Amino acid sequence: SKQPSVLSGRTLTAYVPLRLSVRSESGSAVLAPMWTTGIEKGDFMNEMEQKVLKTLSHQYKTQAAASTEIINLQSILNLPKGTEHFLTDIHGEYEQFNHVLKNGSGSVRRKIDEEFGNTISSKDKKSLATLIYYPESKLEIVEREEDNLEDWYKISLHRLVQVIKRVSSKYTRSKVRKALPKDFAYVIEELITEKEEIQDKEAYYNEIIHTIIRIGRAPQFIIALSHLIQRLVIDHLHIVGDIYDRGPGPHIIMDTLCQYHSVDVQWGNHDMVWMGAAAGSLACIANVIRMSARYGNLATLEDGYGINLLPLATFALETYENTDCDAFAIKFNTDYNTKDLGLDTKMHKAIAILQFKLEGQLIMRHPEFHMESRMLLDKIDFQKKTVCVDGKTYPMKDVDFPTLDPEHPYELTEEESKVMLRLQQVFMRCEKLQRHVKFLYSKGGMYKIYNGNLLYHGCVPLNPDGSFKRVEICGKEYSGKALYDILEYYARRGYYAKDAKERALGQDMIWYIWAGPGSPVFGKAKMATFERYFLEDKETHTEEKNSYYKLLENEEVIGSILEEFGLDKADAHIVNGHVPVEQIHGESPIKCGGKLLIIDGGFSKAYQKKTGIAGYTLVCNSRGMRLVAHEPFESTEAAILKESDIFSDSIVVENFSRRKMVADTDTGKEIQENIFYLEELLEAYREGTIMEEV
């Protein structure tokens, strides 16, 4: 609450700043306080206010400087909010992911249609869109095939400038200026800024473009303009989990995200297991390698990250040379080199057995995980070739395990221990993987509250009656938001803690977040990995989902989740990933009257037969929210040569009753706080409480 108090002889709101340093769009350092109340008046508040205003006065040294910034910030508040894009469950499909970013989930083509209408042909629109998406590749083709290259340059440059004018119209000049490529910033600003003082504007702009062509800079300028359009159609990007596993290029996606202008990540369970592997968790390392082997993606580790798997390959060749590996077939795609099939199958089995052993050790270390039912190696009857799962006995397809001692099934052999130690070292020393994982820690978390919406991967664990499920973590029970917060705390300690015991505990918690029954990002009673490999009975493969998934249409339950995270259930939305929406069977991603949006539509090719589409993008701009359903992407090569695009079908989720402005956003709230203090500084200058620098 805000209570009046007396500061420096004036009635003000009693805010005590605790943190400084956000930058405005103009690039100026301004205050972004966190607030507390409770001190109403006195010398301390006078001193505190003086310190805050003194800090500001170093940046804004005169009344003129403070006034200019107030005007600038106030004008920003009255601009339309930027466009947010939400993507989830990308699962290594880098070509489709990059194309969706380049075309702004269909926004670029829509802007072209709005700008040119029927004045240019559909063919020309397709060519212009392809040029914007892949300017370098498109230019190579054009320069090789075009008869009148100068005319093509002239037409293309004019059209690109028109598109930039449209996509930049809702941003301040300062924000656009910061997005401009350094080499061409001045020229682009001249071309997109209307100059009232110039009478013959057409001649002025034509001469600029003519000069660009004449001095041989047209190709570079076209590339710069195209990248600028890509940059401006997406103001902020949200990745709602699962960048890793299944597809071949998570490392390429991570390189793109690390360079992206504005992005946040909500950790998915597949991201967590890679984070745990980078931290040095043996159980997580085994899971990462096993899944890479299962989907024919060991090249991601070896070529993408430079992780040396030779110790595992040598061990697998020697130990599993005459072993039945039929249960460990590789699910490979057309890019897979089948000459490696025999070796990869042996590595697949070797690392799977290592995983089951390491997970058994971890579960024994943590009885509070209540995962004893996942310890199945000690339940195998090698004589009868059966295993007891949840009290029922099943025949096994394979019991040929050369490294498993029935008396001590969870102990690693000396050779296995050496292999895992070597793998741990290479994962922890991999510079690229460490850089990517640090980015996930820096830009990510278990959940995100952004502009009044709640973003998370998986589910909020619930009981069947809709109440929050209590989960035991290190001897205490947590539920709802507190469960997310404590798990994120341990996930960060697992990577950053200096104390070895604390770090080890954190790494075990990362594994629990990956596969534990109380984990929000997993959201199932068990991970049936063992059953899928060894048991024919399909019923044993079932992974029972948390009650959350049966309550998605319950307004009271969804409202209680929003309130648990401090949001207004009347206006907020939940944006959710993790479980593919089977549109092919008529399932809708829009739940609970639009309050909950499950936007996993099958980016991964492994899920597209199940979903019937190739992913969703949720787009939220100043006018409303729409869900874009994407058709499968053929390839980057086809997009360039055939000028093919992803066909995307939009579904309106909500039209806002009034256009949302920057003032309605989280950034807007920070700006308003900054304006408050700048006005205080201006008043202090006028009263002589603080002196201007002359």
KAJO-V567170 format. One record per residue. RES is the residue in one letter. PHI is phi in whole degrees, -180 to 180 (NA if undefined). OMEGA is omega in degrees with one decimal (999 if undefined). D_CENTER is the distance of its C-alpha to the mean C-alpha in whole Angstrom. Layout:
RES/PHI/OMEGA/D_CENTER
RES/PHI/OMEGA/D_CENTER
This chain:
S/NA/179.8/34
K/-107/-179.0/36
Q/-121/-179.9/39
P/-69/173.2/42
S/-148/-176.9/43
V/-101/177.4/45
L/-126/177.8/44
S/50/175.4/46
G/82/-179.1/48
R/-121/175.7/46
T/-86/-177.8/44
L/-131/173.0/40
T/-84/-172.6/38
A/-82/175.7/37
Y/-103/171.4/34
V/-115/-177.9/34
P/-73/179.3/31
L/-116/-178.6/29
R/-150/-179.4/27
L/-117/162.1/27
S/92/164.6/25
V/-110/178.4/22
R/-107/176.0/23
S/-78/179.9/24
E/-63/179.1/23
S/-77/178.1/27
G/94/-177.3/25
S/-79/177.3/28
A/-78/178.7/27
V/-136/-175.9/28
L/-82/171.9/28
A/-129/-171.4/25
P/-74/160.4/27
M/-100/-168.1/26
W/-116/165.3/29
T/-138/178.9/32
T/-124/176.1/35
G/122/174.1/38
I/-103/-171.3/40
E/-93/-179.1/42
K/-164/177.3/45
G/124/-176.5/46
D/-64/-178.6/47
F/-60/-179.6/43
M/-66/176.4/41
N/-61/180.0/43
E/-66/180.0/42
M/-64/179.0/39
E/-62/178.8/39
Q/-60/179.9/41
K/-65/179.8/38
V/-63/-177.4/35
L/-69/175.8/37
K/-62/177.6/39
T/-60/178.7/35
L/-64/-175.3/34
S/-67/176.0/38
H/-69/179.8/37
Q/-89/-177.7/34
Y/-116/-165.2/36
K/-86/-177.9/40
T/-138/174.7/42
Q/-61/-178.9/42
A/-63/-179.0/41
A/-66/179.2/38
A/-65/-179.8/37
S/-64/179.7/38
T/-61/-179.0/36
E/-69/176.5/33
I/-60/179.7/34
I/-63/179.5/34
N/-61/-178.8/31
L/-66/179.9/29
Q/-64/179.1/31
S/-68/178.1/30
I/-62/-179.3/27
L/-58/-174.6/27
N/-97/173.6/28
L/-90/174.2/26
P/-62/178.5/24
K/-63/178.5/20
G/-69/-178.2/18
T/-86/176.7/16
E/-99/173.9/12
H/-117/-179.4/10
F/-118/176.1/8
L/-128/178.7/7
T/-148/173.7/7
D/50/-178.4/9
I/-75/172.5/9
H/48/170.1/11
G/77/-179.5/12
E/-83/-169.0/14
Y/-71/-177.9/13
E/-65/179.0/16
Q/-66/179.4/15
F/-59/-179.0/12
N/-64/179.4/13
H/-67/179.0/16
V/-63/175.8/14
L/-66/-177.4/13
K/-66/-178.2/16
N/-94/177.5/18
G/59/-177.5/16
S/54/179.1/16
G/94/-176.3/19
S/-67/-177.9/20
V/-63/-180.0/21
R/-64/178.7/24
R/-65/177.9/25
K/-66/177.1/25
I/-62/179.1/28
D/-63/179.9/29
E/-65/-174.9/30
E/-75/-170.7/31
F/-106/177.8/33
G/52/179.4/34
N/-99/-176.4/37
T/-79/172.9/38
I/-129/-174.8/37
S/-75/176.2/37
S/-60/178.8/34
K/-63/179.2/34
D/-66/178.1/34
K/-65/177.8/31
K/-62/179.7/29
S/-65/179.2/30
L/-66/178.9/29
A/-62/179.5/25
T/-62/177.3/25
L/-60/179.9/27
I/-67/-178.0/24
Y/-71/-172.8/21
Y/-132/-172.8/23
P/-62/-178.2/26
E/-63/-178.3/27
S/-68/-179.5/27
K/-65/178.9/29
L/-63/177.6/31
E/-58/-179.7/33
I/-67/-177.7/34
V/-63/-178.0/35
E/-65/178.6/37
R/-85/-170.3/38
E/-112/-173.5/40
E/-78/179.7/40
D/-76/-178.1/44
N/-112/-172.7/44
L/-66/-178.0/41
E/-63/177.6/41
D/-64/179.6/42
W/-63/176.6/38
Y/-57/-175.3/37
K/-62/-178.7/38
I/-64/-177.4/37
S/-65/179.6/34
L/-63/178.0/33
H/-60/-177.9/35
R/-68/178.6/32
L/-63/178.1/29
V/-63/178.4/31
Q/-63/179.5/31
V/-65/179.7/28
I/-63/177.4/26
K/-57/-178.0/29
R/-71/-174.9/27
V/-74/-178.9/24
S/-96/-170.2/24
S/-64/-176.5/27
K/-98/177.7/25
Y/-106/173.1/24
T/-70/177.2/26
R/-61/-178.1/28
S/-66/179.3/27
K/-69/177.2/23
V/-63/-178.5/24
R/-60/179.7/26
K/-69/179.1/23
A/-84/-174.8/21
L/-70/175.0/24
P/-64/-171.5/25
K/-56/-173.7/27
D/-66/-174.2/30
F/-122/-172.7/30
A/-57/-175.8/29
Y/-64/-176.7/33
V/-66/179.5/34
I/-63/179.8/31
E/-62/176.5/31
E/-63/-175.3/35
L/-72/-175.6/34
I/-99/179.8/32
T/-101/179.2/34
E/-72/-178.1/37
K/-113/-176.9/40
E/-67/-173.6/43
E/-76/-179.0/45
I/-93/-176.0/46
Q/-74/-178.5/48
D/-97/-174.6/47
K/-64/-177.0/43
E/-60/179.3/43
A/-65/-179.6/45
Y/-61/-177.9/43
Y/-69/178.3/40
N/-62/-179.0/42
E/-68/176.9/43
I/-61/-178.7/40
I/-65/178.2/38
H/-59/-179.7/42
T/-66/177.6/42
I/-57/-179.5/38
I/-69/-174.8/40
R/-62/-177.3/43
I/-90/173.1/41
G/79/-178.7/39
R/-106/-176.3/36
A/-60/-179.3/35
P/-59/-179.5/32
Q/-64/-179.2/30
F/-70/177.6/31
I/-62/178.0/29
I/-61/-179.6/26
A/-63/179.5/26
L/-64/-178.8/26
S/-64/178.6/24
H/-67/177.8/21
L/-65/177.7/21
I/-62/177.0/21
Q/-57/-178.4/18
R/-67/-172.4/17
L/-83/-177.5/19
V/-75/175.8/18
I/-121/-179.3/14
D/-79/-179.9/14
H/-148/-176.7/11
L/-116/173.9/7
H/-111/174.0/5
I/-108/-172.2/2
V/-93/168.6/5
G/96/175.4/6
D/63/171.0/8
I/-81/-169.3/7
Y/-97/172.9/11
D/75/-178.2/14
R/78/-175.4/17
G/-80/-169.0/16
P/-87/-169.5/17
G/-131/177.7/15
P/-63/179.5/12
H/-66/177.9/13
I/-71/176.5/14
I/-61/-179.4/10
M/-65/175.4/9
D/-59/179.0/12
T/-64/-177.6/11
L/-66/-179.6/8
C/-62/-179.3/11
Q/-101/-173.3/13
Y/-75/-170.3/11
H/-71/-178.2/13
S/-157/-172.3/11
V/-155/167.1/7
D/-136/-176.1/5
V/-133/169.6/3
Q/-101/-171.6/6
W/-62/170.3/7
G/-97/-178.9/9
N/-64/178.8/13
H/-73/173.2/12
D/-69/-177.0/10
M/-60/-176.2/12
V/-68/174.7/15
W/-71/176.3/14
M/-63/177.3/14
G/-64/178.3/17
A/-64/178.6/19
A/-64/178.8/18
A/-74/178.5/20
G/113/178.3/23
S/-67/-178.4/23
L/-65/179.8/25
A/-64/178.7/24
C/-69/177.9/20
I/-60/179.8/22
A/-62/178.3/24
N/-63/-179.0/21
V/-61/-178.6/19
I/-68/-179.7/22
R/-61/-179.4/24
M/-68/176.7/21
S/-63/177.7/21
A/-67/-176.2/24
R/-59/-176.7/24
Y/-102/176.2/22
G/64/-175.1/24
N/-117/177.0/21
L/-62/177.4/23
A/-62/176.5/23
T/-59/178.9/19
L/-72/-172.9/21
E/-77/-177.5/24
D/-91/-177.7/23
G/-69/-176.8/19
Y/-114/179.3/20
G/69/-179.9/23
I/-86/-175.5/24
N/-80/179.0/27
L/-99/-178.1/28
L/-59/178.0/32
P/-58/178.4/33
L/-69/-179.4/31
A/-62/-180.0/33
T/-63/179.1/36
F/-61/-177.6/36
A/-65/179.8/35
L/-63/-177.3/38
E/-77/-171.5/41
T/-82/-175.0/40
Y/-110/-175.2/39
E/-58/-177.0/41
N/-111/-175.4/43
T/-106/176.0/41
D/-69/-179.2/40
C/-120/-175.3/36
D/-60/-178.5/36
A/-74/-175.0/34
F/-116/178.1/31
A/-62/-179.0/31
I/-89/176.2/28
K/-93/-171.8/26
F/-100/176.8/26
N/-105/-174.3/25
T/-67/-179.2/27
D/-83/-173.7/26
Y/-74/178.2/27
N/-89/-172.5/30
T/-68/177.1/33
K/-65/179.4/35
D/-91/-169.8/33
L/-59/-178.0/33
G/-61/179.6/35
L/-64/-177.9/34
D/-62/178.8/30
T/-66/177.7/32
K/-66/177.3/34
M/-62/179.3/31
H/-59/-179.4/29
K/-68/-178.2/32
A/-60/-176.9/32
I/-75/177.0/29
A/-65/178.4/29
I/-64/175.5/32
L/-60/179.1/30
Q/-60/-178.2/27
F/-62/177.5/30
K/-67/-176.9/32
L/-65/177.9/29
E/-67/176.4/28
G/-61/177.2/31
Q/-61/-177.6/32
L/-65/179.8/29
I/-64/176.8/30
M/-65/177.4/33
R/-69/-172.7/32
H/-130/177.4/30
P/-60/179.5/33
E/-68/175.4/31
F/-72/-180.0/28
H/54/-177.5/31
M/-121/-179.0/30
E/-59/-179.3/33
S/-66/178.4/33
R/-87/175.9/30
M/-90/-171.9/33
L/-114/-179.3/35
L/-63/179.8/36
D/-80/180.0/39
K/-99/-177.9/40
I/-84/171.0/41
D/-101/-174.4/44
F/-70/178.7/45
Q/-69/-177.0/49
K/-90/-176.9/48
K/57/179.1/44
T/-132/175.5/43
V/-143/178.7/40
C/-100/179.4/40
V/-120/179.6/37
D/52/174.6/37
G/84/-178.7/41
K/-121/-176.4/41
T/-96/-178.9/42
Y/-130/173.0/41
P/-71/-179.8/42
M/-105/177.8/40
K/-74/-171.5/39
D/-154/171.5/39
V/-130/-178.2/40
D/-90/-174.9/41
F/-122/-172.8/39
P/-65/-177.6/41
T/-103/-173.8/39
L/-100/175.9/40
D/-93/-177.6/43
P/-56/179.2/43
E/-77/-179.9/45
H/-137/-168.6/42
P/-67/-176.0/39
Y/-101/178.0/36
E/-86/175.5/38
L/-80/171.8/36
T/-70/179.0/39
E/-60/179.7/40
E/-66/178.8/38
E/-63/179.1/35
S/-61/179.4/35
K/-64/179.5/35
V/-61/-177.1/33
M/-67/177.6/30
L/-64/178.3/31
R/-63/179.6/31
L/-65/177.8/27
Q/-59/-179.5/26
Q/-64/-176.7/27
V/-71/176.4/26
F/-66/-176.6/22
M/-74/-179.5/23
R/-99/-179.1/24
C/-77/-174.4/22
E/-60/-176.6/21
K/-67/178.3/18
L/-63/179.6/16
Q/-64/178.2/17
R/-65/179.9/15
H/-67/-178.8/12
V/-70/175.1/12
K/-62/174.9/13
F/-63/179.2/10
L/-63/176.6/8
Y/-69/-177.3/11
S/-70/-174.5/12
K/-101/-171.0/8
G/-123/177.7/7
G/-176/-179.6/10
M/-71/177.7/11
Y/-156/179.5/11
K/-145/170.1/11
I/-107/-172.2/14
Y/-142/178.7/13
N/50/174.7/16
G/80/177.0/18
N/-118/-178.8/15
L/-109/-176.2/14
L/-118/173.1/10
Y/-158/177.6/10
H/-100/176.8/10
G/92/-173.9/14
C/-156/165.9/17
V/-92/-175.3/19
P/-57/-177.2/22
L/-125/168.2/25
N/-84/-179.3/28
P/-56/-179.7/30
D/-85/178.1/32
G/93/176.7/28
S/-76/-178.2/29
F/-72/180.0/26
K/-73/177.9/26
R/-89/-176.0/27
V/-122/-179.5/26
E/-81/177.2/28
I/-129/177.6/26
C/52/173.8/29
G/88/177.9/32
K/-123/179.7/30
E/-101/-179.8/29
Y/-134/176.1/26
S/-151/176.2/24
G/57/-177.7/22
K/-60/-178.7/20
A/-62/177.7/22
L/-66/176.4/21
Y/-58/-174.8/17
D/-65/-177.9/18
I/-71/177.9/21
L/-68/176.7/18
E/-65/177.7/16
Y/-57/-178.4/19
Y/-69/178.3/20
A/-63/178.1/17
R/-73/178.3/17
R/-66/-179.5/21
G/-64/179.1/21
Y/-104/-169.6/19
Y/-105/-175.1/21
A/-61/178.1/24
K/-84/179.5/27
D/-70/-173.8/30
A/-63/-179.4/30
K/-68/179.6/30
E/-65/178.9/27
R/-65/179.6/25
A/-64/177.1/26
L/-61/179.0/26
G/-61/179.3/22
Q/-68/175.0/22
D/-64/178.2/23
M/-69/175.9/21
I/-61/177.4/18
W/-62/178.9/20
Y/-63/177.4/21
I/-62/178.3/17
W/-67/-167.7/17
A/-137/-174.8/20
G/-80/-177.5/22
P/-66/178.4/24
G/-100/-176.9/23
S/-79/177.5/19
P/-63/-175.7/17
V/-84/175.0/14
F/-96/169.8/17
G/72/178.4/19
K/-135/-178.0/22
A/-72/-179.9/25
K/-159/169.8/25
M/-105/-169.9/24
A/-86/-177.8/27
T/-62/-179.1/26
F/-59/-176.9/30
E/-63/-178.1/31
R/-67/178.2/29
Y/-77/-163.3/31
F/-112/-175.0/34
L/-115/178.7/35
E/-76/-175.2/37
D/-63/-175.5/37
K/-65/180.0/33
E/-62/-179.7/34
T/-73/-179.4/33
H/-82/-176.0/29
T/-66/176.0/28
E/-113/-174.6/25
E/-65/-179.1/26
K/-79/175.5/23
N/-62/-178.5/23
S/-57/177.6/26
Y/-48/-173.5/23
Y/-74/174.6/22
K/-92/-173.5/26
L/-116/-174.1/26
L/-66/-179.4/23
E/-99/-178.5/26
N/-87/-175.5/27
E/-61/-179.0/27
E/-65/-179.6/29
V/-67/180.0/26
I/-63/176.6/23
G/-63/-179.9/25
S/-67/176.7/25
I/-65/179.4/22
L/-61/179.6/21
E/-67/178.0/24
E/-60/179.4/23
F/-96/173.5/20
G/79/-177.6/22
L/-110/178.9/22
D/-82/-175.4/24
K/-67/179.7/24
A/-76/-172.9/26
D/-116/-171.6/23
A/-82/175.2/20
H/-128/169.2/18
I/-106/175.9/15
V/-111/-162.4/12
N/-131/173.9/12
G/-115/167.1/11
H/100/-174.5/13
V/-106/-177.4/16
P/-60/177.1/17
V/-87/-175.5/19
E/-86/-179.7/22
Q/-60/-179.1/23
I/-60/178.7/26
H/-104/175.3/28
G/87/179.9/27
E/-74/179.5/24
S/-102/175.2/23
P/-77/-177.2/19
I/-94/-176.4/20
K/-114/172.1/22
C/53/177.0/24
G/65/178.8/25
G/94/178.6/22
K/-75/-178.2/21
L/-125/-178.1/18
L/-124/177.2/16
I/-98/-166.8/15
I/-108/172.1/13
D/-87/-178.7/13
G/-110/175.4/15
G/97/171.3/16
F/-55/-179.4/14
S/-70/178.5/15
K/-60/-180.0/19
A/-63/-176.3/20
Y/-105/-169.2/19
Q/-69/174.4/20
K/-67/-179.0/24
K/-78/-175.3/23
T/-91/-178.0/21
G/88/176.5/23
I/-134/-177.6/20
A/-128/174.1/17
G/110/174.3/14
Y/-116/161.4/14
T/-125/170.1/12
L/-92/-178.8/13
V/-118/178.6/14
C/-123/176.8/16
N/-117/-174.4/18
S/-71/-175.4/22
R/-101/-179.8/23
G/165/-179.4/21
M/-123/175.3/19
R/-139/-179.7/19
L/-106/-177.6/17
V/-107/178.7/17
A/-96/-174.8/18
H/-100/169.9/18
E/-79/179.7/21
P/-57/-179.6/21
F/-95/-177.1/20
E/-68/178.2/23
S/-176/175.5/22
T/-63/-179.8/22
E/-60/179.5/26
A/-66/179.6/27
A/-63/-179.2/25
I/-83/-173.8/27
L/-75/-178.1/30
K/-93/-174.9/30
E/55/178.4/28
S/-86/179.7/26
D/-122/171.2/23
I/-78/172.9/21
F/-77/-176.8/23
S/-127/-178.3/21
D/-108/-176.6/22
S/-95/174.5/21
I/-120/178.7/22
V/-74/177.4/23
V/-90/-178.3/21
E/-160/168.6/23
N/-102/-178.5/25
F/-68/-178.6/25
S/-65/172.7/29
R/-141/-177.5/29
R/-65/-179.5/26
K/-83/-178.8/24
M/-109/177.8/24
V/-57/179.8/23
A/-59/-178.0/25
D/-87/-174.1/23
T/-102/175.3/20
D/-61/176.8/19
T/-61/178.9/20
G/-61/178.7/23
K/-64/177.4/24
E/-64/179.9/23
I/-62/179.5/25
Q/-63/175.9/28
E/-65/178.8/28
N/-65/178.2/29
I/-61/179.1/31
F/-55/-177.7/33
Y/-72/177.1/34
L/-65/176.4/35
E/-67/174.8/37
E/-65/177.7/39
L/-64/179.1/39
L/-60/178.4/41
E/-64/179.7/43
A/-65/175.9/44
Y/-62/-176.6/45
R/-67/-179.3/47
E/-87/-178.2/49
G/82/177.1/49
T/-65/172.9/47
I/-124/-175.1/45
M/-94/174.8/46
E/-70/172.0/45
E/-92/-178.9/45
V/-111/999/47
